[in-house]
């Protein structure tokens, strides 16, 4: 008996253009690590268009040429998904996030696949005000216990739990009738073979590195860091003994850099800003640093991949006691966490957020999260004054990353998750015809626009174009994008079957005999397209 293939599927490219943000890095490095580990027989991508398909193909030929050459990676378009679900035995589908398509992928699986395989997707940022709708999509009767949202941190997992509680309470939904996917915690990771410690500088000031989005409204307010260092200078620390390096992506027209530069200059603190460093520059920045600092105060942050990167580079970390940072930094061993204070009630922002830009309400929320500046100063002082402590915490941080946040470890957790989800019980038959309440049934909603609808008793015959077509004297036009939806050979058969008047029910039966893989809906679509192109026409006979 032939071995059943293990096929991994996705709807997403995992490669994104634009600014280098945490989500983009996480998705790209995940895919690289998965393909390097190569735990599946095949990898199927169903992409949104030819341009995206070609771009992913080009990237994968550079990353995994052997897999591409062996034909173990298949790049297809979305409209091929239904057909493949009926043919292939997928082990799982994994998406690059849980927000956009996961519930609708589960619906497609329920309808077309013989096996109810796991559908999973990770969280990234969670604080956009329209995400209530995104998480409401997950609460529907077609969700199974084989579906899972992968939460990268304990804090993020609690946010998703509270989203579901809030939605059920608000809409009066019961957990039994409106189940949610399982929530699983698997962290993000880094490539520890590339991110390695460098040689420590013998001389010069202690360098504090802040790496990430330089943005007070979407990452962190750096002012408390400058205030904390200034506090140390006021208490007698030599300002020449410390410097701050800010590196990462920033808006071109953002004046916050000027504000930070002036504030540091007034305090007599050296501040250097490096915008949009490439990978080589990033390595140099981390390896030349002595302490990594990240005082995130923004709910847009969920995990904190830069802290993991810092640990891989063997840097001690000073970070705010916030979000996923609590999972990454082992306080007192790999770094120091600094107390934060915030609010659990934000009625004014809650009301205005849907009516304003996300940068506006993120700024207002983050400015209500206070990083304790005296404690931040104390944490910095401990590490600035002790190279031995920096060394020991850096070594411990590197070890922690190797054990918990390296890609081989994390990919293993994903594979174990996908395997384990198959043991969750499901009632496949009850799922087949489940519709999703947030996916409009266009025929039902807009069917009254036309004069009539195609019925079993609708009488049809071959039109003039159809007669010429099946004799090879005319060739109907097929627009790009319909080539996978319309099979011209089936259309030609319809023209042949319609030489004498025939009712739609009989025509569908005849077509299904020559196209057994097509269901009635697909054949009806061919009949309607043939009517549109004068290949078939109505008749009263």
QUIGI-V67556 format. One line per field, one symbol per residue. burial: b if it has 16 or more other C-alpha atoms within 10 Angstrom, else e. A space follows every 50 residues. Layout:
burial = ???
//
This chain:
burial = eeeeebbbbbbbbbbeeeebebbbebbebbbbbbbeeeeeebbbbbbeee ebbeebbeebeeeeeebbeeeebebbbebebeebbbeebbbbbbbbbbbe bbbbbbbebbbbbbbbbbbbbbbbbbbbbeebebbbbbbbbbbbbbbbbb bbbbbbbebbeebbeebbeeeebeeeebbbbebbbbbbbbbbeebbbeee eeeebbbbbbbbbbbbbbbbbbbbbbbbbbbbbeeebebebbbbbbbbbb eeeeebbeebbebbeebebbbeebebbeeeebbebbbbbbbbbbbbbbbb bbbbbbbbbbbbbbbbbbbbbbbbbbbbbbbebbbbbbbbeeeeeeeebe eebeeeebeebbbbbbbebbbbbbbbbbbbeebbeeeebbbbbbbbbbbb bbebbbbbebbeebeebbeebbeeeeeeeebbeebbeeeeeeeeeeeeee eeeeeeeebbbbbebbbbbbeeeeeeeeeeeeeeebebebbbbbbbbbee bbbbbebbeebbeeeeeeeeeebbebbebbbebbbbbbeee
//
